[in-house]
Amino acid sequence: MKGIVVDQSHTPLPYVAVKNISSSVNRLSKIDGKFEMPVKGGDTLLLYSSGYDSLFFLVNREHIGTKSPVEILLIEKYREIAEVQVMHKRMADFDVGYLPPIKGVQIYTGTNAVIELNNLSGAKSTGNPRELFAKIPGLNIWENDGAGIQMGIGGRGLSPNRTANFNTRQNGYDISADALGYPESYYTPPIEALQAIEIIRGSASLQFGTQFGGLLNFLIKDAPAHTPFEFTTRNTIGTYGYFGTFNRVAGTVKRWSYQAYHQFKRGDGYRDNSKFNQHQAFAQLGYRISEKMQIKLEYTHMNYLAKQAGGLSDVQFAEDPRQSFRDRNWFRVNWNLLALHYDYDITKNAHFNFRAFGMLSSRETVGFLGKITQADQGGNREMIQGHFRNAGMEARFLQKYSLSKDKSDPKFRGGLLIGARYYQGNTTANQGTATGGDEAEFRYINPNNLENSSFEYPSRNFAAFLENIFFLGKRFTLNAGIRFEHISSGSSGYFKQYVIHPLNADTLDIFTLRDSNSVVRNVPLFGLGASYKVNKSTSLYLNFTQNYRAINFTDIRVNNPNIVIDPLIKDEYGYTGEIGFRGLIKDYFIYDLAGFYIFYGNKIGLAPKAGTLYKERTNIGNARNMGVEAFAEADFFKAFIKDTKHGLSLFINASYIHSRYITSKEPNYIDKQVEYVSPVIIRSGLKYSYNGFTVQVQGSYNAKQFADASNAVVPSGDAVIGEVPAYYVMDFSARYTFKNSFQIEAGVNNFTNQTYFTRRATGYPGPGILPSDGINAYVTLQYKFTARRK
């Protein structure tokens, strides 16, 4: 039997699963929606695809042997924009795609991307970000953690420091320490547990927050709906003593869905004194109240203990990047997240979502945190401790509408999103003298009278937002958004000042100074976007959005021997504009070309403090980042051979960023390059695939960058300031799936064994140069068992 699968507008649907229930033969519809199936009269075919109602089709004798394919209609579960949904399916083989303008209770416009992880090549156990984000242009990545414990990425010239310039979420809720006061992410979910990663920039990002970088959302795999029980285990061994195991159970029983996973990984690390072990666990329980309502409860836990090798000076790095001069430094994290989701499809055009979330977490570091030029003489150590407690809730309502009396007329349609968010947090930051020794003992000597400081940082935030997307005819789309932020933050506590004898360094006197302050801001923000569909798979887009970044807790106070804080430091503000052109040619070529301009007012950074030996964290001035970024991928076999099982694809991802300070209180900084901006970033890869076999080689290049606003080329003695030289890295990965249950993965990262670094740390986990990993290899074996329904 020849068949063709179409939707309600008679658009062919690719990659629809077709199963002959009578003979258990499976087929998949091709890019043009067509399929061929061996049948006999009376057979039943089951057709199913994500986003569509499953269909049972009874084969009659007149369906067999026809010249023209039999048309089979699938009905959408939700009335989305059909052409965009089809394009998303066509992009599945590229591991990266674009989000539809409307999905659920969210609106997506501008530079958005979704990284599909199911078939992505690379080191998933260690979460290598070079491979993970290889097809997202303009991302600068800090690579001083070879085990994937913490992720540091920044886009379009923004700092990669713990991904703090992105609004970082998991399944739509916050996972950072404090969304506004301390937006750094110590927790990254296991890549092996993820279905996709969404990156949203442009006007639509206002619905998620004020950050300059936009949204970074990790989507955990859904529980499978087709089986009551599924078990997956993945076990990885690698160089430097690495071992990782990931185990997951999941399924659906009647109205209940469930899943739980646990990941454990440990290793000795690339450098001396860098061993670690980490546990991650996740549990989700869902209940479908009715066909229109469902509820889910999620709990996430992560803890790890890592020995910190400390930083190196430039001379030490040149001698041996694997050496370490700190053997008493440790870092510990305990992260706990709880979230509740409620979804209600009121009608086919009206959707409501409510989510509540909370966090109770901590991070602690203990050791000798002095400059790398100072030897650790032993004795008592310094300990910095942070406790994070926060909770919030967010509600969204999206209404699709038509302004035409004729509901089938597509000329005047739209979607209105209204939402509100309430968030409250409290962070406790302590710094004092801890016990000596060289073990991982996190205990203050005088917990009730700390030698350095003890502060509480309360925060409260209320936000309301409105987004409207308007479809003018079949080609033009207009999107506008507004957001109002009420932010209240403060600090309360004490710090100590010591009077030191200038000759013998004895302590002459100690002063305890108490400090308390509160700041309230009301911030309105606006965004506007437009797109024009040149044809069914090509679009031109334009976006503008305002940005805002409140002062972080670490911008207010920290006792660090390497830096001082400007007491007059201010919030940052600015805006982002972009124009781009993206599309898809059939199913073998995808591309995205964009230009952007970011104005960054009151840019906070690090610079030498005039007349002293200190580095100062202060508002350097107003900065401007502008550039172009491009991504393209082509599959050469698909371009010339129809219906081939072979694939040979080449991708290239390149960006050029011209970043400068345009005004500053220090005239010497004007026209200087913004710190940690690599002007040229290029990533490219070649992948061959056949049936279940895939092999890929990938290269990454970053041009030189600077660690401070003075653009110092000659490094300081403590290695905190200086140039970060250009570098390139090559990665190899392979994967083979067999018998539908087993999969083996292997790879070699940095197989040319380049010696390089991406960061000069001012404090933890340095200070000094933090070397990136040299050559390292891994092998992963996966087994999946799926129980059949009775």
RORODO-838169 format. One line per field, with one value per residue (C-alpha): y, x, z; residue in one letter. Coordinates in steps of 0.02 Angstrom, whole numbers, padded with zeros to 5 digits. Each point is the difference from the previous one (the first is absolute). Layout:
BEGIN
py <- c(Y  ...) $
px <- c(X  ...) $
pz <- c(Z  ...) $
res <- c(A  ...) $
# end
This chain:
BEGIN
py <- c(00000  00175  00138  00184  00079  00178  00122  00099  00122  -00147  00038  -00161  -00056  -00073  -00126  -00067  -00175  -00128  -00174  -00148  -00073  -00162  -00036  00113  00081  00181  00141  00188  00125  00089  00187  00010  -00094  -00159  -00180  -00177  -00144  -00187  -00036  -00114  00037  00021  00056  00145  00139  00109  00175  00112  00159  00128  00137  -00104  -00121  -00181  -00081  -00181  -00027  -00156  -00062  -00050  -00093  00159  00081  -00132  00022  00172  00114  00155  -00004  -00016  00162  -00020  00150  00032  00124  00119  -00016  00186  00124  00066  00084  -00150  00056  00036  -00167  -00090  00099  -00053  -00183  00030  00071  -00150  -00073  00160  -00014  00184  00094  00149  00009  00034  00175  -00070  -00156  -00036  00159  00077  00112  -00018  00129  00069  -00100  -00160  -00174  -00172  -00128  -00176  -00117  -00173  -00026  00132  -00060  00031  -00034  00003  -00075  00140  00129  00074  00174  00020  -00144  00037  00180  -00024  00062  00155  00153  00130  -00102  00020  -00148  -00014  -00172  -00025  -00141  -00156  -00102  00108  00039  00186  00085  00173  00074  00178  00062  00149  00067  -00029  -00077  -00192  00002  -00143  00045  00148  00107  -00126  -00028  -00183  -00118  -00184  -00047  00184  00040  00082  -00103  00137  00051  00159  00055  00185  00015  -00144  -00077  -00116  -00183  -00129  -00134  -00068  -00146  -00158  00011  -00185  00046  00139  00001  00173  00169  00160  00165  00152  00172  00154  00080  -00163  -00021  00137  -00126  -00092  00140  00150  -00082  00060  -00179  -00057  -00170  -00166  -00137  -00182  -00118  -00168  -00148  -00037  -00165  -00117  -00012  -00165  -00115  -00030  -00027  00051  -00021  00085  -00019  00089  -00037  00097  -00023  00126  00062  00078  -00127  00055  -00108  00050  -00095  00061  -00103  00045  -00082  00075  -00043  00036  -00100  00055  00184  -00003  00035  -00016  00007  00000  00002  00001  00048  -00029  00052  00008  00030  00050  00150  00058  00093  -00048  00034  00000  -00159  00010  -00099  00053  -00067  00061  -00063  00048  -00062  00051  -00055  00054  -00023  00037  00066  00003  00013  00186  00008  -00075  00029  -00045  00003  00000  -00014  00025  -00034  00024  -00007  -00006  00015  00057  00032  00165  00002  00190  00116  00014  00145  00019  -00071  -00150  -00032  00002  -00124  -00127  00039  -00156  00051  00071  00101  -00015  -00166  00060  00084  -00080  00047  -00075  00030  -00063  00046  -00038  00056  -00032  00048  -00018  00016  00019  00007  00031  00002  00102  -00010  -00042  00184  00044  -00073  00032  -00050  00022  -00049  00016  -00034  00009  -00030  -00040  -00011  00040  00019  -00001  00022  -00023  00021  00125  00133  00114  00052  -00135  00094  -00041  -00173  -00092  -00010  -00113  00040  00063  00020  00124  -00055  00082  -00064  00040  -00059  00031  -00008  00061  -00035  00067  -00025  00045  -00001  00013  00011  -00007  00035  -00028  00106  00049  00174  -00064  -00055  -00143  -00113  -00089  00164  00001  00184  00072  -00116  00020  -00061  00100  -00054  00074  -00051  00044  -00059  00016  -00047  00014  -00052  00009  -00031  -00015  00030  -00035  00015  -00044  -00108  -00188  -00147  -00047  -00165  -00055  -00097  00056  00068  00146  00069  00175  00021  00142  -00024  00133  00132  -00020  00083  00077  00025  -00065  00069  -00038  00056  00000  00027  00017  00014  00024  00000  00015  -00026  00006  -00068  00007  -00083  00054  -00092  00117  -00112  -00153  00085  00143  -00021  00139  -00027  00126  -00026  00103  -00049  00090  -00047  00049  -00049  00017  -00056  00037  -00055  -00011  -00059  00041  -00002  00026  00117  -00035  00128  -00081  00054  00056  -00084  -00163  -00028  -00022  00037  00161  00015  -00075  00099  -00083  00106  -00031  00040  -00004  00068  -00027  00048  00000  00019  00006  -00044  00002  -00090  -00010  -00113  -00006  -00129  -00034  -00137  -00023  -00171  00006  -00174  -00150  -00036  00166  00153  00172  00062  00161  00025  00131  -00025  00095  -00084  00025  -00083  00040  00005  -00174  -00041  -00029  00176  00069  -00086  -00135  -00013  -00051  00042  00025  00123  00143  00056  00176  00060  00104  -00145  00014  -00113  -00038  00041  -00003  -00070  -00128  00016  -00135  -00038  -00172  -00115  -00186  -00146  -00177  -00066  -00162  -00119  00017  00181  00111  00175  00152  00166  00142  00169  00073  00156  00002  00159  -00041  00148  00007  -00159  -00082  -00070  -00018  00129  00058  00127  00159  00037  -00172  -00180  -00059  -00049  00082  -00067  00153  00077  00013  00103  -00021  -00140  -00047  -00175  -00020  -00136  -00134  -00183  -00139  -00183  -00118  -00188  -00104  -00185  -00043  -00174  00063  00141  -00117  -00171  -00019  -00120  -00045  -00082  00088  00173  00112  00171  00148  00142  00165  00123  00165  00168  00165  00116  00178  00049  00165  00118  00160  00104  -00023  00094  -00055  00078  -00137  -00129  00087  -00101  -00148  -00173  -00065  -00139  -00181  00038  -00110  00100  -00155  -00166  -00142  -00177  -00125  -00186  -00141  -00144  -00163  -00113  -00165  -00091  -00006  00055  00180  00073  00184  00111  00176  00149  00157  00162  00156  00157  00082  00095  00105  -00031  00183  00168  00069  -00132  -00044  -00114  -00025  -00105  00055  -00102  -00079  -00046  00083  00128  -00034  -00068  -00162  -00064  -00068  -00188  -00140  -00171  -00157  -00130  -00172  -00101  -00157  -00092  -00166  -00062  -00183  -00116  00154  -00022  00022  00152  00027  00171  00045  00155  00095  00182  00118  -00141  00116  00028  00190  00093  00149  00092  00102  00093  00097  -00015  00139  -00118  -00172  -00119  00091  00130  00001  -00098  -00147  -00124  -00093  -00188  -00081  -00155  -00114  -00149  -00087  -00151  -00012  -00153  00026  -00128  00036  -00119  00042  -00104  -00032  00045  -00147) $
px <- c(00000  00059  -00054  00026  -00028  -00070  -00067  -00164  00072  00058  00183  00103  00063  00177  00065  -00170  00013  -00106  -00022  -00091  -00076  -00041  00179  00101  00089  00052  00027  00034  -00075  00131  00030  -00145  -00117  -00001  00027  -00017  -00060  -00022  -00184  -00146  -00183  -00065  00166  -00001  00128  00042  00065  00069  00105  00038  -00133  -00131  -00138  00046  -00100  -00053  -00021  -00088  00073  -00127  00040  -00025  00145  00123  00101  -00065  00109  -00040  00037  -00147  -00020  -00010  -00048  00073  -00088  00104  -00018  00030  -00028  00176  00069  00012  00142  00115  -00040  00045  00163  00047  -00017  00103  00141  00010  00153  00099  -00007  -00050  -00155  -00113  -00149  -00176  -00071  -00125  00025  -00105  -00005  00157  00037  00164  00072  00171  00160  -00064  00070  -00037  00140  -00070  00105  -00065  00123  00129  00180  00127  00044  -00171  00057  00126  -00113  00134  -00072  00107  -00095  -00166  -00012  00102  -00139  -00049  00096  00084  00023  00160  00032  00106  00082  00080  -00116  00027  -00132  -00152  -00036  -00022  -00037  00064  -00064  -00028  -00073  00039  00141  -00082  00099  -00005  00017  -00113  -00124  -00057  -00052  -00133  -00164  00038  -00146  -00047  -00170  -00045  00045  00154  00152  00128  00050  -00105  -00085  00045  00118  00117  -00049  00151  -00036  00092  -00119  -00008  -00118  00076  00007  -00048  -00168  -00044  -00115  00051  00073  -00091  00091  -00114  00068  -00089  -00167  -00081  00132  -00087  -00131  00137  00101  00114  00167  00106  00031  -00182  -00066  00094  -00126  00047  -00143  00003  -00068  -00185  -00055  -00041  -00187  00006  00064  -00032  00185  00161  00175  00155  00177  00155  00174  00156  00185  00133  00175  00061  -00100  -00170  -00153  -00181  -00162  -00175  -00156  -00181  -00170  -00156  -00172  -00186  -00135  -00178  -00008  00165  00171  00163  00188  00154  00184  00166  00170  00165  00170  00173  00175  00176  00002  00123  00107  00074  -00116  -00159  -00095  -00189  -00160  -00178  -00176  -00155  -00177  -00168  -00178  -00158  -00180  -00138  -00189  -00119  -00155  -00096  00037  00025  00086  00158  00112  00183  00110  00191  00145  00183  00152  00184  00154  00184  00167  00150  00180  00059  00171  00007  00069  00171  00111  00048  00173  -00073  -00126  00140  00101  -00140  -00188  -00041  00095  -00083  00062  -00158  -00033  -00120  -00136  -00173  -00170  -00169  -00175  -00170  -00146  -00185  -00144  -00187  -00124  -00185  -00077  -00184  -00060  -00177  -00051  -00158  -00044  00100  00052  00014  00133  00046  00158  00047  00166  00065  00180  00118  00182  00102  00185  00176  00178  00159  00183  00145  00186  00138  -00069  00153  00087  00091  00162  -00027  00046  -00124  00092  -00130  -00099  -00179  -00093  -00127  -00181  -00137  -00177  -00163  -00176  -00140  -00185  -00126  -00174  -00107  -00153  -00043  -00166  -00027  -00156  00009  -00148  00009  -00124  -00062  -00061  -00091  -00182  00048  00098  00082  00074  00185  00029  -00033  00054  00098  00047  -00006  00105  -00029  00105  00057  00138  00039  00170  00077  00173  00122  00186  00120  00185  00133  00188  00121  00142  -00021  00095  00172  00053  -00023  -00165  -00173  -00053  -00119  -00003  00027  00111  -00110  -00170  -00083  00133  00071  00166  -00053  -00186  -00176  -00143  -00179  -00065  -00191  -00083  -00177  -00060  -00168  -00014  -00143  00019  -00103  00047  -00103  00041  -00101  -00004  -00035  -00045  00105  00170  00016  00011  00009  00042  00000  00034  00006  00061  -00008  00122  -00013  00164  00041  00172  00105  00139  00021  00149  00176  00178  00165  00144  00175  00134  00166  00173  00095  00164  -00035  -00179  -00068  -00185  -00013  -00190  -00160  -00157  -00170  -00105  -00184  -00082  -00181  -00081  -00149  -00032  -00168  -00017  -00148  00059  -00110  00070  -00059  00034  -00055  00027  -00052  00027  -00040  -00018  00086  -00065  -00062  00170  00094  -00025  00072  -00012  00032  00000  00029  -00009  00051  00108  00038  00116  -00012  00156  00043  00042  00180  00000  -00037  00123  00134  00162  00123  00185  00007  -00144  -00094  -00180  -00049  -00124  -00092  -00029  -00165  -00123  00031  -00122  -00007  -00084  00025  -00043  00016  -00041  00011  -00040  -00027  -00076  00003  00025  -00098  00073  00186  00051  -00035  00069  -00016  00090  -00022  00071  -00017  00035  00004  00013  00061  -00016  00097  00093  00073  00174  00173  00138  00156  -00044  00096  00138  -00010  00055  -00181  -00120  -00171  -00173  -00091  -00107  00133  -00114  -00117  00042  -00057  00003  -00042  00033  -00061  -00030  -00036  -00044  -00022  -00007  -00016  -00027  00085  -00075  -00178  00033  00041  -00073  -00183  -00051  00181  00044  00169  00030  00152  -00026  00116  -00044  00086  -00041  00093  -00015  00091  -00024  00067  -00014  00062  -00024  -00072  -00001  00089  00047  00177  00047  00129  -00138  -00093  00011  00073  -00066  -00126  00073  -00032  -00061  00079  -00018  00000  -00080  -00011  -00065  -00016  -00031  -00016  -00118  -00032  -00147  -00069  -00144  00049  00181  00061  00175  00046  00155  -00020  00115  -00016  00100  -00001  00101  00098  -00094  00041  -00035  -00025  -00056  00176  00037  00164  00102  00143  -00073  00003  00107  -00154  -00066  -00169  00026  00071  -00038  -00093  00089  -00091  -00027  -00078  -00063  -00045  -00127  -00045  -00156  -00087  -00161  -00078  -00175  -00043  -00146  -00103  00055  00189  00103  00187  00081  00184  00105  00159  -00011  00144  00081  00142  00040  00002  00060  -00115  -00107  -00161  -00002  00102  -00093  00000  -00047  -00079  00042  00166  00064  00106  -00003  -00118  00067  -00122  00010  00125  -00035  -00131  -00103  -00161  -00109  -00187  -00112  -00189  -00138  -00186  -00141  -00181  -00145  -00144  -00176  -00114) $
pz <- c(00000  -00043  00119  00037  00171  00003  00128  -00007  -00126  -00108  00037  -00008  00171  00005  00128  00053  00075  -00093  00075  -00075  00158  -00090  -00055  00121  -00149  00031  -00123  00012  -00121  -00105  -00019  -00125  00118  -00106  00058  -00066  00108  -00036  00039  -00036  00007  00177  00076  00123  -00007  00151  -00040  00136  00012  00134  00001  -00093  00051  -00032  -00138  -00039  -00187  -00068  -00164  -00133  -00159  -00105  00096  -00062  -00160  -00046  -00106  00103  00186  00119  00097  00190  00106  00174  00115  00108  00188  00015  -00138  -00023  -00154  -00115  -00113  00146  00080  -00162  -00015  00177  -00052  -00156  00106  00117  -00087  00029  00193  00004  -00055  00026  00115  -00066  00032  00126  00105  00152  00104  -00074  -00149  -00093  -00120  -00044  00018  00076  -00013  00069  00015  -00023  00106  -00046  -00144  00046  -00012  00137  00181  00084  00166  00029  -00085  -00114  -00039  -00158  -00078  00084  -00063  -00159  -00113  00099  -00066  00109  00159  00100  00115  00157  -00002  00169  00052  -00105  00090  -00041  00183  -00032  -00164  -00049  -00163  -00059  -00163  -00111  00108  00170  00143  00009  00190  00058  -00140  00106  -00150  -00050  00090  00035  00026  00004  -00070  00009  00181  00079  00050  00038  00176  -00001  -00161  00022  00147  -00043  -00169  -00010  -00035  00105  -00062  -00178  -00036  -00075  -00189  -00004  00079  -00121  -00150  -00063  00045  -00047  -00026  -00020  -00044  -00067  00044  00057  00137  00102  00055  00095  00080  -00021  -00037  -00146  -00058  -00007  00052  00017  00039  00029  -00046  00087  -00099  00023  00071  -00146  -00033  -00094  00139  00185  00032  -00085  00070  -00069  00063  -00067  00067  -00048  00034  -00050  00027  00163  00100  -00064  00030  -00026  00013  -00044  00038  -00036  00022  -00077  -00066  -00007  00088  -00039  00051  00096  -00074  00095  -00020  00110  -00039  00092  -00068  00087  -00066  00073  -00061  00045  -00117  -00132  00127  00166  00148  -00104  00045  00014  00023  -00039  00025  -00092  00025  -00073  00028  -00090  00028  -00116  00001  -00144  00087  -00163  -00185  00026  00170  00070  00149  00032  00154  -00018  00122  -00046  00107  -00037  00111  -00038  00083  -00101  00044  -00074  -00083  00007  -00132  -00081  -00048  -00182  00035  00092  -00139  -00131  00105  00028  -00010  00101  00156  00155  00148  00104  00087  00138  -00104  -00010  -00068  00048  -00070  00057  -00115  00028  -00113  00013  -00137  -00035  -00175  -00041  -00182  -00057  -00183  00024  -00185  -00155  -00005  00185  00115  00181  00094  00182  00074  00178  00047  00147  00040  00155  -00044  00055  -00063  00104  -00039  00119  -00028  -00027  -00118  -00008  -00160  -00096  00036  00185  00064  00110  00166  00080  00157  00004  -00164  -00069  -00021  -00103  00023  -00088  00043  -00126  00041  -00126  -00066  -00138  -00108  -00178  -00092  -00188  -00108  -00189  -00115  -00186  -00096  -00171  -00047  -00153  00007  -00112  00119  -00146  -00063  00051  -00038  00173  00140  00159  00172  00162  00149  00173  00149  00174  00114  00185  00071  00173  00053  00142  -00015  00146  -00037  00131  -00008  00139  00063  -00011  00070  -00066  -00075  -00179  00007  -00058  00169  -00013  00177  00066  00153  00066  -00082  00111  -00029  -00175  -00036  -00167  -00029  00020  -00105  -00048  -00170  -00009  -00169  -00062  -00179  -00082  -00189  -00122  -00186  -00158  -00171  -00159  -00165  -00151  -00167  -00144  -00144  -00035  -00001  00125  00190  00129  00183  00143  00184  00159  00172  00167  00138  00182  00081  00184  00061  00150  00116  00187  00101  00055  -00063  00089  -00035  00064  00045  -00051  00055  -00157  00050  00090  -00064  00176  00027  00102  00008  -00069  -00040  -00027  -00118  -00025  -00164  -00057  -00156  -00113  -00181  -00089  -00189  -00118  -00174  -00157  -00153  -00180  -00148  -00182  -00135  -00178  -00128  -00184  -00076  -00169  -00038  00099  00078  -00005  00111  00027  00181  00096  00190  00133  00189  00156  00133  00182  00126  00184  00108  00062  00180  -00053  -00073  00172  00116  00000  00097  -00135  00013  -00188  -00027  00082  -00030  -00054  00133  -00132  -00120  -00098  -00092  -00182  -00140  -00189  -00154  -00137  -00185  -00132  -00181  -00077  -00143  00024  -00089  -00063  -00176  -00015  00130  -00037  00037  00151  00031  00114  -00025  00125  00045  00175  00103  00191  00102  00176  00119  00165  -00049  00156  -00018  00072  -00021  00093  00134  -00031  00128  00082  -00028  00003  -00137  00017  -00044  -00060  -00138  -00134  -00113  -00146  -00121  -00174  -00075  -00183  -00124  -00117  00031  -00123  00002  -00147  -00022  -00157  -00026  -00164  -00022  00023  -00122  -00144  00044  00044  00139  00043  00165  -00001  00070  -00019  00078  00026  00117  00034  00138  -00002  00086  -00002  00149  00009  00182  00072  00147  -00074  00161  00166  00158  -00043  -00168  -00028  -00016  -00140  -00161  00095  -00036  00127  00108  -00045  -00175  -00133  -00163  -00109  00048  -00126  00024  -00140  -00015  -00126  00038  -00092  00042  -00064  00081  00184  -00024  00020  00003  00017  00006  00068  00018  00108  -00011  00111  -00037  00141  00136  00153  00183  00050  -00069  -00015  -00134  00085  -00112  00123  00142  00180  00118  00079  -00175  00036  -00139  -00171  -00171  -00032  -00157  -00153  -00001  -00101  00053  -00100  00057  -00067  00040  -00064  00039  -00052  00042  -00022  00039  00050  00181  00002  -00044  00013  -00004  -00001  -00028  00026  00052  -00040  -00099  -00057  00186  -00007  00154  00030  00125  -00012  00165  00127  00165  00130  00142  00013  -00083  -00029  00013  -00157  -00163  -00003  -00130  -00112  -00022  -00116  -00103  00079  -00059  00051  -00040  00041  -00006  00003  00023  -00009  00047  -00042  00064  -00118  00048  00031) $
res <- c(M  K  G  I  V  V  D  Q  S  H  T  P  L  P  Y  V  A  V  K  N  I  S  S  S  V  N  R  L  S  K  I  D  G  K  F  E  M  P  V  K  G  G  D  T  L  L  L  Y  S  S  G  Y  D  S  L  F  F  L  V  N  R  E  H  I  G  T  K  S  P  V  E  I  L  L  I  E  K  Y  R  E  I  A  E  V  Q  V  M  H  K  R  M  A  D  F  D  V  G  Y  L  P  P  I  K  G  V  Q  I  Y  T  G  T  N  A  V  I  E  L  N  N  L  S  G  A  K  S  T  G  N  P  R  E  L  F  A  K  I  P  G  L  N  I  W  E  N  D  G  A  G  I  Q  M  G  I  G  G  R  G  L  S  P  N  R  T  A  N  F  N  T  R  Q  N  G  Y  D  I  S  A  D  A  L  G  Y  P  E  S  Y  Y  T  P  P  I  E  A  L  Q  A  I  E  I  I  R  G  S  A  S  L  Q  F  G  T  Q  F  G  G  L  L  N  F  L  I  K  D  A  P  A  H  T  P  F  E  F  T  T  R  N  T  I  G  T  Y  G  Y  F  G  T  F  N  R  V  A  G  T  V  K  R  W  S  Y  Q  A  Y  H  Q  F  K  R  G  D  G  Y  R  D  N  S  K  F  N  Q  H  Q  A  F  A  Q  L  G  Y  R  I  S  E  K  M  Q  I  K  L  E  Y  T  H  M  N  Y  L  A  K  Q  A  G  G  L  S  D  V  Q  F  A  E  D  P  R  Q  S  F  R  D  R  N  W  F  R  V  N  W  N  L  L  A  L  H  Y  D  Y  D  I  T  K  N  A  H  F  N  F  R  A  F  G  M  L  S  S  R  E  T  V  G  F  L  G  K  I  T  Q  A  D  Q  G  G  N  R  E  M  I  Q  G  H  F  R  N  A  G  M  E  A  R  F  L  Q  K  Y  S  L  S  K  D  K  S  D  P  K  F  R  G  G  L  L  I  G  A  R  Y  Y  Q  G  N  T  T  A  N  Q  G  T  A  T  G  G  D  E  A  E  F  R  Y  I  N  P  N  N  L  E  N  S  S  F  E  Y  P  S  R  N  F  A  A  F  L  E  N  I  F  F  L  G  K  R  F  T  L  N  A  G  I  R  F  E  H  I  S  S  G  S  S  G  Y  F  K  Q  Y  V  I  H  P  L  N  A  D  T  L  D  I  F  T  L  R  D  S  N  S  V  V  R  N  V  P  L  F  G  L  G  A  S  Y  K  V  N  K  S  T  S  L  Y  L  N  F  T  Q  N  Y  R  A  I  N  F  T  D  I  R  V  N  N  P  N  I  V  I  D  P  L  I  K  D  E  Y  G  Y  T  G  E  I  G  F  R  G  L  I  K  D  Y  F  I  Y  D  L  A  G  F  Y  I  F  Y  G  N  K  I  G  L  A  P  K  A  G  T  L  Y  K  E  R  T  N  I  G  N  A  R  N  M  G  V  E  A  F  A  E  A  D  F  F  K  A  F  I  K  D  T  K  H  G  L  S  L  F  I  N  A  S  Y  I  H  S  R  Y  I  T  S  K  E  P  N  Y  I  D  K  Q  V  E  Y  V  S  P  V  I  I  R  S  G  L  K  Y  S  Y  N  G  F  T  V  Q  V  Q  G  S  Y  N  A  K  Q  F  A  D  A  S  N  A  V  V  P  S  G  D  A  V  I  G  E  V  P  A  Y  Y  V  M  D  F  S  A  R  Y  T  F  K  N  S  F  Q  I  E  A  G  V  N  N  F  T  N  Q  T  Y  F  T  R  R  A  T  G  Y  P  G  P  G  I  L  P  S  D  G  I  N  A  Y  V  T  L  Q  Y  K  F  T  A  R  R  K) $
# end
